[in-house]
Amino acid sequence: MNAPPRFDPDPTAQAAAERAQRRAQVVAELAADLPAHALLWQREDTVPYECDGLTAYRQQPLVVVLPETEAQVAAVLRTCHRLDVPVVARGAGTGLSGGALPHALGVTLSLARFNHILEIDPRARTARVECGVRNLAISEAAAPHRLYYAPDPSSQIACTIGGNVAENSGGVHCLKYGLTLHNVMRVRGFTVEGQAIEFGSAALDSAGLDLLAVVVGSEGMLAVITEVTVRLIPLPQTARCIMASFDDIRDAGDAVANVIAAGIIPAGLEMMDKPMTAAVEDFVHAGYDLAAAAILLCESDGTPEEVDEEIARMVEVLRASGASAIQVSEDEAQRLKFWSGRKNAFPASGRISPDYMCMDSTIPRKRLADILIAIAAMEKKYGLRCVNVFHAGDGNLHPLILFDANDPDQLHRCERFGAEILETSVALGGTVTGEHGVGVEKLSSMCVQFAPAEREQMLALKRAFDRKELLNPGKVIPTLSRCAEYGKMHVRRGLLPFADISRF
């Protein structure tokens, strides 16, 4: 995927001297904006910031800052803008596309200290929180009011709401309750020039252009987020989960489409293939059917009467779709056990491989079986294993390619494997990303999905907010030259999925 280097781009003595001189200048200027403990530049202090959850790609930041107030954030941005220094905002670092990968000559702006819940309003059913508040902490704070925040990424114990907004994160319950975009009402932050800016409002509508949907999912390219107002919803009276086993992957994929076609919108509808269930079961002992080619987890929530009726309807559809076994959770403990396996899919994969690369794309639900069959062929082609877990209800794929990053050849094959998954997703009518963002990981894959004119429109939007292109530069939107080289590579390898190379 033509990844960025995992080291300084020019290791010569002259380049090192120039980098040191630049660092000294930036540190001296920022020292006027921040207390000493909030400014890091020694190598041993900046190493923890060299990557996010995509650990295969690493880069030492020039400087790391940890502001504690909005005034300090604004001052840092003003200084960096004046000096033409790139700025990469960072939350908890749980992102999986390299969105928080530092810039070699830039400042990493850590917002970890913005971790306060400012207000829970049970009457308005909203929470106003700082960007560094953990996703799960919002629901914990709202629980005494019988409310919670619906989007629940698997990393919710650690990921922050600011990062969720940047990536438009989802979760296992996003099918019924929506992604971050559908649950955020207002975002406050700062432009690259250090000016305060707000998107959306606490009301049902806001004056002016509707730019909330622009900033949600913008991956730190348009503004630095410091505060978010989210929508809370009532805790359901009860919830139950079905675990359905299938002997054939195509039957499992078809069952997903059949459930939705029956007019049922489950609270959650997830799919795992046989290798993934084996890895998870060995880790958390969730009671999964290890003989099944794939399992579906289908949850219903609401009043007891609603849940009983919906569970019965889903069981009927699943049986008609070829389920070989069906188990319905008997109590809350068993329901949570079923979900504990799905929530721990990523750490379970980490136990069976030195490294993994978690891909993220979206396809039409009816093509789930097709992509799984294609991935199985890719495993043989690239000589690497892949375990699969999906937000099946909305077609969001998370194949985890297993490899050893200490072997350059395995990393190269892994990158090509991932790129082919993304391109196949586009060929099946989908997109190259669902909720993990583009970052650096999918830059070349963006060339496959979007034509030059479309990419130029994206750049025009960025420049409207950030004329100098200092916020998270070099990510999300590929350059024309990068796409041209990617297209030539495909022609050389006979891999070009489109007949017209001019698309690149």
Protein Blocks (a to p, Z undefined) as FASTA:
>chain_A
ZZacfbdfblcfklmmmmmmmmmmmmmmmmmmpcfklpcfbfklmmmmmpcfblmbccdd
fbdcddfbfklmmmmmmmmmmnopacdddfehpacnhpmgccfkbccddfklmmccfbdc
fknopadddfklcfklmmmmmmmnopacfblcfklmmmcfklmmmnopabjklmmnopfk
lmcfbdcdddfkopacdehjfbfbdehjdfklmmnonloplbccfbdcdddddddfbdcd
dddddfbfklmmmmmmmmmmnopacfbdcdddfklmmmmmmmnonopafkbmbdcdddde
ddfklmmmmmmmmmmmmmmnopabdcddfbfklmmmmmmmmmmmmmmmmmmofbdcdddd
dddfklmmmmmmmmmmmmmmnopacdddddfknopacddddddfklmklmmmmmmmmmmm
mmmmmmnopafbfklonmlmlmmmmmmmpcfklmmmmmmmmmmmmmnopgoghihiacfk
lmmmmmmmmmmnopafbfblklZZ
